[in-house]
Amino acid sequence: KAGVTQTPRYLIKTRGQQVTLSCSPISGHRSVSWYQQTPGQGLQFLFEYFSETQRNKGNFPGRFSGRQFSNSRSEMNVSTLELGDSALYLCASSLNPGANVLTFGAGSRLTVL
Amino acid sequence: GDSVTQMEGPVTLSEEAFLTINCTYTATGYPSLFWYVQYPGEGLQLLLKATKADDKGSNKGFEATYRKETTSFHLEKGSVQVSDSAVYFCALGPTGANSKLTFGKGITLSVRP
């Protein structure tokens, strides 16, 4: 079956712009989590969604937001981009919250100029 | 809070050498422990996991044992190959009814022919 699909894979934005990233989970998976990966901070948890509700949120400013649709697909949005938002954004899906195995997508690499 | 500490990298080995990557954790409760691997340009792949004390996870020649007494989950492989060159992340979680993983900073492994 298809894995976790993230789009776009690469994008370049300038400071002050906003960006929306998309994640389609594995069919049947209802929980979607987002992580930010940077060389300096490593992998940091952004948020988790289940049944269109945010269940858990990491320590990121309000410029970072997300949502989940009824088909479990998720989007995350970053507004007023800063240089430090340049990162690989990874989405992971699991059957349900608390499930023991997360399956990750290939990521969306955002560069902010 | 929960945290994961991995040994400093990078690590460079010759093919067929023995590999050990240290990982220790701090957590409340009894989290599951994971090793994820990231190949260049890709997302994270689950390498192995252990869900309780003394469990041994294994996959593709890699092994790690959940040691509660030393709060460790060291990754080992008896004979590395060039194709094992990647970044390795130790992670703990999830705990409770959420899917959040706490990652170590990762270590880059390079294997020379």
Backbone of each chain as ProteinMPNN parsed JSONL, in Angstrom:
{"seq_chain_A": "KAGVTQTPRYLIKTRGQQVTLSCSPISGHRSVSWYQQTPGQGLQFLFEYFSETQRNKGNFPGRFSGRQFSNSRSEMNVSTLELGDSALYLCASSLNPGANVLTFGAGSRLTVL", "coords_chain_A": {"N_chain_A": [[0.845, -1.181, 0.0], [0.298, 2.358, -0.437], [2.694, 4.671, 0.863], [3.326, 7.252, 3.31], [2.575, 10.344, 2.013], [4.04, 13.335, 1.129], [3.679, 16.692, 0.152], [4.641, 19.948, -1.08], [7.788, 18.489, -2.198], [10.06, 20.041, -2.197], [10.6, 23.479, -1.562], [10.926, 26.992, -1.963], [10.884, 29.975, -0.219], [10.391, 33.441, 0.671], [11.327, 35.631, 3.365], [8.701, 36.552, 5.546], [6.661, 35.621, 3.946], [4.043, 33.094, 3.642], [3.498, 29.55, 4.102], [2.133, 26.457, 3.033], [1.997, 23.094, 3.79], [1.444, 19.731, 2.791], [0.106, 16.559, 3.802], [-0.529, 13.228, 3.192], [-1.77, 10.507, 4.817], [-0.972, 7.005, 5.403], [-3.299, 4.739, 4.037], [-6.095, 4.196, 6.048], [-4.809, 4.919, 8.353], [-5.271, 7.111, 11.02], [-4.178, 8.995, 12.622], [-2.071, 11.787, 12.563], [1.126, 13.194, 12.687], [3.431, 15.919, 13.008], [6.792, 16.928, 12.431], [9.659, 18.971, 12.886], [12.777, 19.205, 11.358], [15.999, 20.258, 11.875], [19.469, 21.155, 11.407], [20.577, 22.241, 13.74], [18.739, 21.974, 15.912], [17.783, 19.443, 15.672], [15.32, 16.84, 15.583], [12.15, 17.942, 16.156], [9.033, 17.867, 17.769], [6.03, 18.992, 16.391], [3.08, 19.043, 16.165], [0.123, 16.982, 16.709], [-2.555, 15.325, 15.119], [-5.846, 13.992, 15.248], [-8.853, 12.589, 14.238], [-9.63, 15.059, 13.167], [-8.916, 16.844, 15.11], [-6.649, 18.687, 17.087], [-4.415, 17.074, 19.114], [-2.136, 17.242, 20.568], [0.593, 19.393, 21.17], [3.664, 20.817, 20.254], [6.439, 22.867, 21.38], [6.223, 25.447, 19.83], [5.954, 28.63, 18.146], [2.881, 30.539, 17.643], [2.739, 30.986, 14.938], [2.969, 28.676, 13.628], [0.763, 26.332, 12.496], [-1.862, 23.911, 12.091], [-4.026, 21.506, 10.481], [-6.525, 18.961, 10.184], [-8.243, 16.934, 7.896], [-11.434, 15.391, 7.098], [-10.829, 13.064, 5.762], [-8.515, 12.265, 6.876], [-6.223, 13.395, 5.839], [-3.676, 15.852, 6.23], [-2.687, 19.234, 6.81], [-0.074, 21.596, 7.281], [0.683, 24.897, 8.292], [2.777, 27.684, 7.985], [3.128, 30.905, 8.969], [4.236, 34.255, 8.192], [7.067, 33.864, 7.547], [10.331, 33.088, 8.793], [13.932, 33.237, 8.634], [14.945, 31.188, 10.174], [13.074, 29.222, 9.984], [13.673, 27.57, 7.985], [13.938, 24.28, 7.081], [13.576, 20.679, 7.255], [10.469, 19.35, 6.997], [8.7, 16.902, 8.477], [6.201, 14.477, 8.177], [4.245, 12.121, 9.919], [2.4, 9.106, 10.139], [-0.021, 7.14, 11.958], [-1.971, 4.35, 13.117], [-3.702, 4.989, 15.26], [-3.801, 7.454, 17.923], [-1.116, 7.068, 20.201], [-0.395, 4.677, 19.172], [2.101, 2.252, 18.518], [3.883, 2.435, 16.426], [5.152, 4.701, 14.161], [4.891, 5.845, 10.844], [6.902, 7.468, 8.595], [6.855, 10.143, 6.218], [8.668, 11.316, 3.263], [9.284, 13.92, 3.582], [9.108, 17.542, 3.482], [11.115, 19.914, 2.16], [11.89, 23.008, 3.208], [13.087, 26.112, 2.262], [13.961, 29.238, 3.377], [14.483, 32.406, 2.231]], "CA_chain_A": [[0.0, 0.0, 0.0], [1.072, 3.575, -0.551], [3.202, 5.18, 2.129], [2.939, 8.613, 3.659], [2.938, 11.217, 0.904], [4.138, 14.746, 1.484], [3.867, 17.615, -0.958], [5.651, 19.628, -2.084], [9.022, 17.949, -1.629], [10.996, 21.153, -2.027], [10.054, 24.793, -1.875], [11.708, 28.151, -1.548], [10.05, 31.134, 0.092], [11.135, 34.565, 1.235], [10.884, 36.055, 4.693], [7.421, 37.234, 5.594], [5.62, 34.868, 3.233], [3.514, 31.95, 4.367], [3.62, 28.312, 3.357], [1.262, 25.347, 3.431], [2.526, 21.783, 3.451], [0.382, 18.731, 2.821], [0.488, 15.196, 4.168], [-1.551, 12.187, 3.056], [-1.289, 9.353, 5.595], [-1.235, 5.668, 4.899], [-4.719, 4.435, 4.064], [-6.51, 3.568, 7.296], [-4.191, 5.61, 9.48], [-6.106, 8.24, 11.369], [-3.407, 9.969, 13.404], [-0.981, 12.409, 11.798], [2.012, 14.037, 13.487], [4.389, 16.714, 12.247], [8.059, 17.187, 13.081], [10.6, 19.849, 12.204], [14.159, 18.732, 11.482], [17.034, 21.221, 11.523], [20.795, 20.707, 11.871], [20.887, 22.71, 15.084], [17.794, 21.506, 16.928], [17.399, 18.051, 15.449], [13.91, 16.558, 15.305], [11.275, 18.481, 17.19], [7.608, 17.604, 17.571], [5.213, 20.18, 16.167], [1.717, 18.747, 16.649], [-0.512, 15.725, 16.321], [-3.986, 15.434, 14.849], [-6.653, 12.772, 15.181], [-10.275, 12.942, 14.089], [-9.724, 16.49, 12.846], [-8.668, 17.608, 16.331], [-5.268, 18.71, 17.545], [-4.366, 16.377, 20.395], [-0.883, 17.475, 21.265], [1.295, 20.464, 20.476], [5.012, 21.064, 20.734], [6.764, 24.213, 21.827], [6.463, 26.305, 18.68], [5.099, 29.821, 18.2], [1.576, 30.445, 17.018], [2.851, 31.063, 13.475], [2.873, 27.293, 13.143], [-0.571, 25.806, 12.737], [-2.184, 22.772, 11.238], [-5.391, 21.019, 10.532], [-6.729, 17.642, 9.604], [-9.522, 16.828, 7.209], [-12.212, 14.196, 7.438], [-10.197, 11.875, 5.163], [-7.278, 12.134, 7.64], [-5.145, 14.203, 5.281], [-3.36, 16.971, 7.119], [-1.879, 20.334, 6.318], [0.461, 22.527, 8.263], [0.883, 26.223, 7.755], [3.678, 28.567, 8.723], [2.916, 32.264, 8.504], [5.305, 35.225, 8.458], [8.26, 33.022, 7.588], [11.619, 33.611, 9.236], [15.045, 32.438, 8.112], [15.1, 30.015, 11.035], [12.062, 28.202, 9.676], [14.249, 26.661, 6.982], [14.006, 22.975, 7.737], [12.849, 19.57, 6.659], [9.245, 19.112, 7.772], [8.337, 15.502, 8.326], [4.889, 14.041, 8.609], [4.2, 10.702, 10.255], [1.037, 8.646, 10.426], [-0.194, 5.904, 12.71], [-3.374, 3.918, 13.123], [-4.407, 5.774, 16.261], [-2.873, 8.051, 18.881], [-0.557, 6.106, 21.132], [0.066, 3.49, 18.464], [3.518, 2.083, 18.781], [4.734, 2.614, 15.254], [4.879, 5.809, 13.255], [5.49, 5.745, 9.515], [7.234, 8.814, 8.168], [6.996, 10.511, 4.824], [10.008, 11.728, 2.845], [9.5, 15.278, 4.064], [9.068, 18.739, 2.634], [12.275, 20.739, 2.53], [11.576, 24.428, 3.053], [14.19, 27.061, 2.36], [13.488, 30.612, 3.502], [15.565, 33.34, 1.85]], "C_chain_A": [[0.882, 1.233, 0.0], [1.51, 4.031, 0.834], [2.643, 6.546, 2.427], [3.449, 9.537, 2.56], [2.925, 12.664, 1.347], [4.384, 15.573, 0.225], [3.876, 19.045, -0.456], [6.905, 19.049, -1.436], [10.033, 19.047, -1.336], [10.26, 22.456, -2.328], [10.946, 25.868, -1.288], [10.758, 29.318, -1.364], [10.955, 32.267, 0.582], [10.542, 34.947, 2.588], [9.574, 36.828, 4.61], [6.305, 36.51, 4.861], [5.05, 33.786, 4.146], [3.603, 30.716, 3.479], [2.642, 27.285, 3.919], [1.849, 24.056, 2.905], [1.422, 20.749, 3.643], [0.93, 17.352, 3.141], [-0.702, 14.263, 3.993], [-1.061, 10.943, 3.772], [-1.531, 8.044, 4.861], [-2.734, 5.39, 5.032], [-5.077, 3.683, 5.35], [-5.875, 4.176, 8.531], [-4.953, 6.89, 9.755], [-5.386, 9.318, 12.171], [-2.245, 10.475, 12.563], [-0.195, 13.332, 12.731], [2.966, 14.766, 12.564], [5.628, 16.964, 13.092], [8.871, 18.144, 12.219], [12.016, 19.31, 12.431], [15.119, 19.804, 10.998], [18.371, 20.707, 12.024], [21.058, 21.096, 13.324], [20.025, 22.097, 16.169], [17.387, 20.052, 16.767], [15.927, 17.926, 15.125], [13.061, 17.041, 16.46], [9.823, 18.288, 16.798], [6.853, 18.919, 17.432], [3.81, 19.993, 16.723], [1.234, 17.408, 16.116], [-2.0, 15.954, 16.152], [-4.623, 14.057, 14.776], [-8.101, 13.194, 15.14], [-10.459, 14.447, 13.97], [-9.468, 17.391, 14.047], [-7.184, 17.553, 16.688], [-5.209, 18.115, 18.948], [-3.155, 16.753, 21.234], [-0.116, 18.52, 20.475], [2.672, 20.633, 21.101], [5.216, 22.532, 21.051], [7.181, 25.093, 20.648], [5.533, 27.507, 18.758], [3.81, 29.622, 17.416], [1.594, 30.575, 15.499], [2.733, 29.683, 12.827], [1.479, 26.766, 13.494], [-0.819, 24.623, 11.814], [-3.649, 22.465, 11.29], [-5.433, 19.631, 9.907], [-8.13, 17.584, 9.027], [-10.198, 15.497, 7.522], [-11.62, 12.925, 6.83], [-8.828, 11.6, 5.776], [-6.083, 12.873, 7.039], [-4.933, 15.423, 6.173], [-2.558, 18.021, 6.368], [-1.271, 21.07, 7.498], [0.793, 23.833, 7.553], [1.886, 26.975, 8.633], [3.499, 29.963, 8.138], [4.129, 33.129, 8.868], [6.641, 34.503, 8.614], [9.5, 33.791, 8.019], [12.716, 32.691, 8.687], [15.181, 31.128, 8.879], [14.056, 28.94, 10.799], [12.537, 27.267, 8.581], [14.52, 25.317, 7.637], [13.404, 21.917, 6.831], [11.647, 19.307, 7.556], [8.754, 17.708, 7.45], [6.956, 15.244, 8.9], [4.966, 12.548, 8.905], [2.756, 10.31, 10.523], [1.062, 7.352, 11.227], [-1.681, 5.571, 12.745], [-4.208, 4.818, 14.039], [-3.386, 6.468, 17.151], [-2.376, 7.007, 19.874], [-0.136, 4.816, 20.472], [1.583, 3.438, 18.513], [4.425, 2.368, 17.606], [4.25, 3.789, 14.427], [5.576, 5.537, 11.935], [5.675, 7.15, 8.981], [7.196, 8.95, 6.653], [8.415, 10.971, 4.533], [10.309, 13.173, 3.228], [9.312, 16.339, 3.002], [10.209, 19.636, 3.084], [11.967, 22.196, 2.171], [12.845, 25.244, 3.223], [13.601, 28.459, 2.37], [14.656, 31.552, 3.232], [15.273, 34.75, 2.339]], "O_chain_A": [[2.051, 1.179, 0.38], [0.819, 3.821, 1.831], [1.621, 6.953, 1.874], [4.632, 9.508, 2.221], [1.927, 13.158, 1.873], [5.179, 15.207, -0.64], [3.18, 19.347, 0.513], [7.049, 19.125, -0.216], [10.767, 18.987, -0.35], [9.417, 22.524, -3.222], [11.616, 25.68, -0.272], [9.937, 29.615, -2.232], [12.135, 32.06, 0.867], [9.397, 34.618, 2.898], [9.373, 37.649, 3.715], [5.128, 36.756, 5.125], [5.514, 33.59, 5.269], [3.761, 30.82, 2.263], [2.365, 27.255, 5.118], [2.161, 23.938, 1.72], [0.581, 20.871, 4.534], [2.064, 17.02, 2.796], [-1.761, 14.484, 4.58], [-0.041, 10.372, 3.385], [-2.208, 7.998, 3.834], [-3.356, 5.765, 6.026], [-4.455, 2.678, 5.695], [-6.359, 3.965, 9.644], [-5.246, 7.66, 8.841], [-5.913, 10.412, 12.375], [-1.529, 9.697, 11.933], [-0.769, 14.138, 13.463], [3.274, 14.292, 11.47], [5.541, 17.182, 14.3], [8.782, 18.131, 10.991], [12.399, 18.999, 13.559], [15.06, 20.216, 9.839], [18.416, 19.911, 12.962], [21.7, 20.344, 14.058], [20.527, 21.738, 17.234], [16.717, 19.493, 17.635], [15.349, 18.795, 14.472], [13.23, 16.606, 17.6], [9.434, 18.513, 15.652], [7.011, 19.834, 18.24], [3.399, 20.701, 17.644], [1.829, 16.799, 15.226], [-2.628, 16.675, 16.927], [-4.019, 13.093, 14.305], [-8.531, 14.052, 15.911], [-11.342, 15.029, 14.6], [-9.775, 18.582, 14.001], [-6.55, 16.502, 16.601], [-5.878, 18.599, 19.861], [-3.155, 16.6, 22.456], [-0.169, 18.533, 19.246], [2.823, 20.597, 22.322], [4.283, 23.333, 20.997], [8.354, 25.435, 20.499], [4.458, 27.432, 19.354], [3.667, 28.677, 16.64], [0.589, 30.308, 14.84], [2.438, 29.555, 11.639], [1.08, 26.764, 14.658], [-0.063, 24.381, 10.873], [-4.413, 23.076, 12.037], [-4.513, 19.2, 9.211], [-9.078, 18.12, 9.6], [-9.606, 14.604, 8.13], [-11.876, 11.827, 7.324], [-8.065, 10.788, 5.251], [-5.034, 12.964, 7.677], [-5.866, 15.95, 6.779], [-1.845, 17.717, 5.412], [-1.867, 21.158, 8.571], [1.137, 23.853, 6.371], [1.839, 26.902, 9.861], [3.698, 30.168, 6.94], [4.93, 32.775, 9.733], [7.259, 34.532, 9.678], [9.697, 34.955, 7.673], [12.468, 31.54, 8.329], [15.495, 30.088, 8.3], [14.153, 27.851, 11.366], [11.873, 26.274, 8.281], [15.245, 25.231, 8.628], [12.811, 22.214, 5.794], [11.807, 19.068, 8.753], [8.438, 17.382, 6.306], [6.603, 15.737, 9.972], [5.668, 11.805, 8.219], [1.982, 11.096, 11.071], [2.022, 6.583, 11.183], [-2.531, 6.409, 12.442], [-5.258, 5.331, 13.654], [-2.211, 6.1, 17.134], [-3.144, 6.16, 20.328], [0.424, 3.94, 21.131], [2.253, 4.47, 18.545], [5.632, 2.529, 17.786], [3.082, 3.858, 14.042], [6.709, 5.059, 11.906], [4.725, 7.932, 8.918], [7.467, 8.003, 5.914], [9.261, 11.016, 5.425], [11.464, 13.597, 3.2], [9.352, 16.073, 1.801], [10.266, 20.062, 4.237], [11.808, 22.555, 1.004], [13.579, 25.087, 4.198], [12.833, 28.824, 1.479], [15.681, 31.504, 3.912], [16.07, 35.66, 2.111]]}, "seq_chain_B": "GDSVTQMEGPVTLSEEAFLTINCTYTATGYPSLFWYVQYPGEGLQLLLKATKADDKGSNKGFEATYRKETTSFHLEKGSVQVSDSAVYFCALGPTGANSKLTFGKGITLSVRP", "coords_chain_B": {"N_chain_B": [[11.502, 16.562, 31.956], [10.906, 14.146, 29.312], [13.785, 12.806, 27.678], [16.422, 12.137, 25.312], [19.667, 10.955, 24.908], [22.278, 10.795, 22.717], [25.39, 9.386, 21.64], [28.164, 11.447, 20.616], [28.779, 12.377, 17.229], [30.456, 12.637, 13.99], [30.544, 9.122, 12.992], [32.952, 7.058, 11.581], [33.574, 4.132, 9.87], [35.255, 1.17, 8.748], [34.258, -1.142, 6.206], [32.669, -4.119, 7.332], [33.396, -3.762, 9.954], [32.74, -3.652, 13.546], [29.859, -2.204, 14.992], [28.803, 0.127, 17.411], [26.411, 2.214, 18.73], [25.739, 4.49, 21.126], [22.97, 5.071, 23.311], [21.092, 6.74, 25.67], [18.397, 7.33, 27.965], [15.944, 9.472, 29.515], [13.029, 9.218, 31.258], [9.616, 9.332, 32.322], [7.578, 6.749, 33.572], [7.138, 3.88, 31.427], [8.357, 3.898, 28.603], [8.165, 2.964, 25.1], [10.984, 2.115, 23.064], [12.979, 3.174, 20.314], [14.85, 2.795, 17.268], [15.51, 4.795, 14.576], [16.3, 5.23, 11.112], [17.826, 7.357, 8.742], [18.263, 7.797, 5.447], [20.241, 9.488, 2.95], [18.518, 12.305, 1.737], [16.025, 11.323, 2.299], [13.063, 10.424, 4.272], [12.409, 9.346, 7.674], [13.028, 5.985, 8.621], [11.715, 3.25, 10.351], [13.898, 1.306, 12.194], [14.262, -0.588, 14.283], [12.558, -1.745, 17.268], [11.684, -1.725, 20.799], [9.541, -2.683, 23.349], [9.372, -3.131, 26.083], [11.184, -3.588, 29.188], [14.215, -5.399, 28.877], [13.532, -6.43, 26.442], [14.606, -7.296, 23.181], [15.21, -5.648, 20.259], [15.45, -6.266, 16.76], [16.767, -6.119, 13.431], [17.709, -6.377, 10.077], [20.307, -7.159, 10.748], [20.995, -5.419, 12.74], [20.864, -4.772, 16.256], [19.308, -4.05, 19.416], [18.997, -3.691, 22.908], [16.609, -3.187, 25.404], [17.42, -1.696, 28.233], [16.498, -1.289, 31.322], [17.66, -0.851, 33.8], [19.972, 0.554, 33.308], [19.001, 2.565, 31.846], [19.235, 2.513, 28.982], [19.678, 2.0, 25.424], [21.347, 0.808, 23.396], [22.627, 0.651, 20.092], [23.695, -1.961, 17.978], [25.788, -3.611, 15.565], [27.171, -6.367, 14.001], [28.771, -6.444, 11.696], [29.319, -4.005, 9.588], [28.061, -2.544, 6.537], [28.719, -0.774, 3.454], [26.317, 0.214, 2.579], [24.988, 0.776, 4.912], [25.518, 3.328, 5.626], [24.31, 6.244, 6.919], [22.045, 8.384, 8.79], [21.426, 7.886, 12.173], [18.851, 7.651, 14.535], [17.927, 7.633, 17.886], [14.994, 7.069, 19.77], [12.298, 7.794, 22.043], [9.074, 6.855, 23.334], [5.7, 6.409, 22.079], [4.028, 7.822, 24.951], [1.182, 7.313, 26.91], [-1.906, 8.507, 25.55], [-1.027, 9.564, 23.053], [0.965, 10.251, 20.141], [3.519, 11.19, 20.253], [6.965, 11.295, 19.631], [10.14, 11.394, 21.205], [13.2, 12.457, 20.202], [16.706, 11.638, 19.939], [19.696, 13.496, 19.067], [20.735, 12.4, 16.807], [23.09, 10.536, 14.832], [25.665, 10.509, 12.489], [26.627, 7.96, 10.384], [29.3, 6.764, 8.549], [30.426, 4.441, 6.263], [33.308, 3.021, 5.052], [34.484, 1.513, 2.018]], "CA_chain_B": [[10.759, 15.927, 30.882], [11.569, 13.044, 28.612], [14.914, 13.198, 26.832], [17.263, 11.071, 24.766], [21.041, 11.39, 24.679], [23.053, 9.914, 21.851], [26.817, 9.684, 21.579], [28.533, 12.434, 19.623], [29.285, 11.837, 15.97], [30.086, 11.462, 13.201], [31.306, 7.894, 13.138], [33.428, 6.499, 10.315], [34.061, 2.772, 10.053], [35.543, 0.374, 7.551], [33.293, -2.231, 5.97], [32.792, -5.317, 8.165], [33.715, -3.413, 11.344], [31.662, -3.744, 14.518], [29.258, -0.895, 15.274], [28.002, 0.412, 18.597], [25.969, 3.605, 18.894], [25.154, 4.571, 22.461], [21.759, 5.859, 23.521], [20.501, 6.668, 27.003], [17.161, 8.103, 27.992], [15.293, 9.855, 30.772], [11.593, 9.207, 31.002], [8.697, 8.849, 33.349], [6.85, 5.603, 33.057], [7.882, 2.835, 30.715], [8.106, 4.149, 27.184], [8.8, 2.138, 24.088], [12.223, 2.691, 22.547], [13.08, 2.969, 18.871], [15.915, 3.32, 16.434], [15.118, 5.154, 13.226], [17.418, 5.51, 10.224], [17.504, 8.309, 7.674], [19.207, 7.778, 4.337], [20.319, 10.823, 2.335], [17.391, 12.773, 0.941], [14.795, 10.587, 2.6], [12.507, 10.581, 5.615], [12.857, 8.381, 8.669], [12.508, 4.623, 8.542], [11.878, 2.504, 11.596], [14.878, 0.231, 12.084], [13.85, -1.601, 15.243], [11.925, -1.186, 18.459], [11.5, -2.594, 21.957], [8.413, -2.091, 24.067], [9.483, -3.27, 27.523], [12.513, -3.897, 29.692], [14.869, -6.637, 28.473], [13.2, -6.753, 25.053], [15.646, -7.031, 22.182], [14.739, -5.396, 18.9], [16.465, -6.61, 15.769], [16.363, -5.959, 12.041], [18.805, -6.172, 9.114], [21.591, -7.366, 11.408], [21.1, -4.492, 13.863], [20.187, -5.194, 17.479], [19.36, -3.154, 20.57], [18.278, -4.26, 24.045], [16.008, -2.215, 26.321], [18.011, -1.897, 29.558], [15.851, -0.346, 32.246], [18.533, -0.546, 34.936], [20.949, 1.559, 32.885], [18.225, 3.452, 30.955], [19.98, 2.559, 27.726], [19.151, 1.26, 24.264], [22.478, 0.927, 22.48], [22.472, -0.036, 18.804], [24.896, -2.714, 17.602], [25.77, -4.468, 14.382], [28.434, -7.091, 14.013], [29.575, -6.251, 10.489], [28.607, -2.973, 8.824], [28.25, -2.476, 5.093], [28.681, 0.59, 2.912], [24.903, 0.601, 2.47], [24.496, 1.203, 6.231], [25.834, 4.744, 5.799], [23.052, 6.964, 7.117], [21.935, 9.018, 10.104], [20.674, 7.011, 13.082], [18.198, 8.378, 15.624], [17.293, 6.914, 18.976], [13.784, 7.797, 20.154], [11.41, 7.159, 23.024], [7.673, 7.185, 23.243], [4.879, 7.382, 22.773], [3.465, 7.468, 26.251], [-0.191, 7.792, 27.004], [-2.745, 8.466, 24.352], [-0.562, 10.435, 21.978], [1.964, 9.574, 19.314], [4.737, 11.993, 20.222], [8.269, 10.676, 19.834], [11.239, 12.264, 21.593], [14.363, 11.964, 19.48], [18.058, 12.103, 20.17], [20.152, 14.412, 18.02], [21.144, 11.648, 15.628], [24.52, 10.378, 14.595], [25.943, 10.138, 11.103], [27.546, 6.834, 10.206], [29.869, 6.587, 7.213], [31.164, 3.184, 6.161], [34.228, 3.027, 3.913], [34.681, 0.186, 1.415]], "C_chain_B": [[11.55, 14.81, 30.246], [12.713, 13.568, 27.751], [15.701, 11.97, 26.407], [18.641, 11.653, 24.484], [21.767, 10.347, 23.832], [24.512, 10.333, 21.883], [27.072, 10.675, 20.447], [29.042, 11.742, 18.365], [30.172, 12.831, 15.262], [30.978, 10.262, 13.489], [31.683, 7.388, 11.746], [34.05, 5.138, 10.588], [34.423, 2.165, 8.709], [34.503, -0.732, 7.429], [33.687, -3.453, 6.806], [33.224, -5.014, 9.591], [32.478, -3.578, 12.226], [31.167, -2.337, 14.872], [28.554, -0.909, 16.621], [27.671, 1.888, 18.592], [25.224, 3.673, 20.226], [23.932, 5.472, 22.499], [21.292, 5.65, 24.954], [19.298, 7.59, 27.044], [16.773, 8.451, 29.419], [13.812, 9.927, 30.491], [10.832, 8.835, 32.257], [7.926, 7.682, 32.745], [7.76, 4.646, 32.317], [7.626, 2.971, 29.222], [8.656, 3.043, 26.302], [10.045, 2.868, 23.587], [12.412, 2.275, 21.1], [14.453, 3.412, 18.365], [15.33, 3.562, 15.051], [16.381, 5.444, 12.422], [16.949, 6.439, 9.115], [18.61, 8.26, 6.631], [19.171, 9.137, 3.644], [19.088, 11.151, 1.494], [16.07, 12.099, 1.238], [14.273, 10.929, 3.997], [13.062, 9.518, 6.542], [12.225, 7.02, 8.412], [12.728, 3.952, 9.891], [12.855, 1.357, 11.368], [14.513, -0.924, 13.024], [13.226, -0.928, 16.45], [11.917, -2.217, 19.577], [10.461, -1.928, 22.846], [8.487, -2.261, 25.578], [10.888, -3.707, 27.895], [12.949, -5.302, 29.279], [14.457, -7.124, 27.087], [14.414, -6.473, 24.182], [14.956, -6.81, 20.847], [15.843, -5.756, 17.929], [15.889, -6.48, 14.371], [17.612, -5.721, 11.2], [20.181, -6.313, 9.763], [21.846, -6.424, 12.572], [20.332, -5.054, 15.056], [20.288, -4.097, 18.525], [18.51, -3.765, 21.671], [17.855, -3.151, 24.993], [16.514, -2.53, 27.72], [17.44, -0.865, 30.52], [16.813, 0.062, 33.36], [19.584, 0.505, 34.587], [20.302, 2.616, 31.984], [18.936, 3.627, 29.618], [19.328, 1.705, 26.661], [20.199, 1.363, 23.161], [22.258, 0.087, 21.227], [23.788, -0.722, 18.433], [24.675, -3.442, 16.285], [27.158, -5.092, 14.27], [29.347, -6.779, 12.837], [28.847, -5.253, 9.587], [28.98, -3.036, 7.345], [28.198, -1.023, 4.639], [27.249, 1.106, 2.869], [24.282, 0.993, 3.811], [24.791, 2.68, 6.51], [24.545, 5.55, 5.824], [23.131, 7.705, 8.453], [21.01, 8.166, 10.968], [20.156, 7.817, 14.27], [17.629, 7.388, 16.632], [16.079, 7.73, 19.414], [13.027, 7.043, 21.228], [9.997, 7.68, 22.883], [6.982, 6.194, 22.357], [4.452, 6.893, 24.152], [2.063, 8.055, 26.313], [-0.881, 7.747, 25.658], [-2.315, 9.523, 23.348], [0.578, 9.734, 21.272], [3.3, 10.299, 19.301], [5.972, 11.146, 20.5], [9.26, 11.755, 20.26], [12.515, 11.675, 21.022], [15.668, 12.446, 20.093], [18.504, 12.929, 18.975], [20.589, 13.701, 16.751], [22.653, 11.579, 15.489], [24.709, 9.89, 13.167], [26.982, 9.034, 11.066], [28.002, 6.796, 8.759], [30.692, 5.315, 7.221], [31.987, 3.206, 4.887], [34.379, 1.623, 3.351], [36.008, -0.429, 1.858]], "O_chain_B": [[12.705, 14.56, 30.592], [12.615, 14.648, 27.167], [15.656, 10.919, 27.047], [18.76, 12.724, 23.888], [21.851, 9.174, 24.196], [24.828, 11.498, 22.124], [26.326, 10.745, 19.47], [29.65, 10.673, 18.423], [30.609, 13.799, 15.884], [32.018, 10.374, 14.138], [30.841, 7.304, 10.853], [34.939, 5.006, 11.428], [33.944, 2.605, 7.664], [33.945, -1.194, 8.424], [34.866, -3.771, 6.961], [33.404, -5.946, 10.375], [31.346, -3.637, 11.747], [31.958, -1.407, 15.029], [27.805, -1.834, 16.935], [28.564, 2.725, 18.463], [24.212, 3.0, 20.423], [23.867, 6.494, 21.816], [21.117, 4.515, 25.398], [19.194, 8.523, 26.248], [17.208, 7.821, 30.383], [13.387, 10.629, 29.573], [11.332, 8.126, 33.13], [7.664, 7.65, 31.543], [8.97, 4.601, 32.538], [6.798, 2.263, 28.648], [9.519, 2.274, 26.725], [10.139, 4.092, 23.681], [12.051, 1.166, 20.707], [15.113, 4.272, 18.948], [14.741, 2.672, 14.437], [17.402, 5.852, 12.976], [15.829, 6.326, 8.617], [19.751, 8.634, 6.901], [18.178, 9.857, 3.741], [18.674, 10.362, 0.645], [15.098, 12.284, 0.506], [14.929, 11.613, 4.784], [14.062, 8.87, 6.234], [11.057, 6.914, 8.039], [13.794, 4.074, 10.493], [12.669, 0.538, 10.468], [14.462, -2.082, 12.612], [13.34, 0.283, 16.639], [12.113, -3.411, 19.349], [10.516, -0.717, 23.061], [7.739, -1.602, 26.299], [11.674, -4.134, 27.05], [12.171, -6.255, 29.324], [14.981, -8.13, 26.607], [15.158, -5.523, 24.424], [14.217, -7.667, 20.364], [17.026, -5.58, 18.224], [14.698, -6.696, 14.145], [18.479, -4.937, 11.587], [21.125, -5.639, 9.351], [22.81, -6.607, 13.316], [19.304, -5.714, 14.904], [21.234, -3.31, 18.523], [17.431, -4.295, 21.407], [18.652, -2.28, 25.34], [16.093, -3.514, 28.329], [17.856, 0.293, 30.524], [16.779, 1.205, 33.815], [20.035, 1.255, 35.454], [20.997, 3.464, 31.425], [19.202, 4.748, 29.183], [18.536, 0.809, 26.952], [19.943, 1.95, 22.11], [21.766, -1.039, 21.295], [24.861, -0.132, 18.559], [23.561, -3.831, 15.936], [28.176, -4.418, 14.425], [30.57, -6.843, 12.969], [27.883, -5.606, 8.909], [30.051, -3.51, 6.965], [27.695, -0.154, 5.351], [26.999, 2.29, 3.094], [23.158, 1.494, 3.841], [24.353, 3.216, 7.528], [23.779, 5.538, 4.86], [24.145, 7.659, 9.149], [19.93, 7.773, 10.527], [20.897, 8.554, 14.92], [16.941, 6.434, 16.27], [16.136, 8.96, 19.425], [13.1, 5.817, 21.317], [9.757, 8.781, 22.387], [7.6, 5.226, 21.915], [4.513, 5.703, 24.459], [1.809, 9.156, 25.826], [-0.468, 7.026, 24.75], [-3.141, 10.288, 22.85], [1.095, 8.73, 21.762], [4.13, 10.047, 18.427], [6.021, 10.386, 21.467], [9.233, 12.876, 19.753], [12.872, 10.535, 21.319], [15.731, 13.521, 20.689], [17.779, 13.048, 17.988], [20.791, 14.345, 15.721], [23.385, 12.447, 15.965], [24.015, 8.987, 12.701], [28.067, 9.153, 11.636], [27.178, 6.796, 7.844], [31.553, 5.129, 8.081], [31.458, 3.384, 3.79], [34.4, 0.649, 4.103], [36.339, -1.542, 1.449]]}, "name": "protein", "num_of_chains": 2, "seq": "KAGVTQTPRYLIKTRGQQVTLSCSPISGHRSVSWYQQTPGQGLQFLFEYFSETQRNKGNFPGRFSGRQFSNSRSEMNVSTLELGDSALYLCASSLNPGANVLTFGAGSRLTVLGDSVTQMEGPVTLSEEAFLTINCTYTATGYPSLFWYVQYPGEGLQLLLKATKADDKGSNKGFEATYRKETTSFHLEKGSVQVSDSAVYFCALGPTGANSKLTFGKGITLSVRP"}
